[in-house]
Structures are given as structure tokens and as C-alpha cells.
Amino acid sequence: MTRWRDQGRALSDSDGAAVSTSGPMAAVVRTYRELRGKGQPDRFAFEAALTVYFWHHPLVPAAEAGEIVAGWVRASGVVKSTFH
């Protein structure tokens, strides 16, 4: 089962990527985007986004959660292909 999809309405981002406007995916992506926008290092922003994900999904194994968050952030168009 894949958890890459999030509930909520999806809109097209400026790069054409679908981004959820509600739910955990939106919160995770917004956390990453806002911290990077304020000049925080990639790793700090990713760890904060991962913390938000764990708030919503506390029982997901850490390795799987990291892959999901990285995928959501990549799909949002916030980062370039050098991310994780």
C-alpha cells in the first residue's frame, strides 16, 4: 500500500506537480517550504517536515516515513533533484 497520496484537493504547483491543499501532505510540504524559504539548511527543514509527518502518522516506520516525506517534498517542486 502506498501512502504517497494525501486526502484533500490537489492543485497544480508552478512546476505542474500536484500538491494537496489540506491534510498531512500540505502540512509537511508547507513546513519544509517555509523553513527553506527562511534560509534554514535542507536537513533541518527535512527533519522538521518529518516531525510533522510523525505527528499525523506515529505508527509508520521511520525509514518508510522518510521516503514518503522526501517524495512529497520532491513532488511539490520545492527542491531540485539533489534532495535526499
Rosetta blueprint (number, residue, H / E / L):
1 M L
2 T L
3 R L
4 W L
5 R L
6 D L
7 Q L
8 G L
9 R L
10 A E
11 L E
12 S E
13 D L
14 S L
15 D L
16 G L
17 A L
18 A E
19 V E
20 S E
21 T L
22 S L
23 G H
24 P H
25 M H
26 A H
27 A H
28 V H
29 V H
30 R H
31 T H
32 Y H
33 R H
34 E H
35 L H
36 R H
37 G H
38 K L
39 G L
40 Q L
41 P L
42 D H
43 R H
44 F H
45 A H
46 F H
47 E H
48 A H
49 A H
50 L H
51 T H
52 V H
53 Y H
54 F H
55 W H
56 H H
57 H L
58 P L
59 L L
60 V L
61 P L
62 A H
63 A H
64 E H
65 A H
66 G H
67 E H
68 I H
69 V H
70 A H
71 G H
72 W H
73 V H
74 R H
75 A H
76 S H
77 G L
78 V L
79 V L
80 K L
81 S L
82 T L
83 F L
84 H L
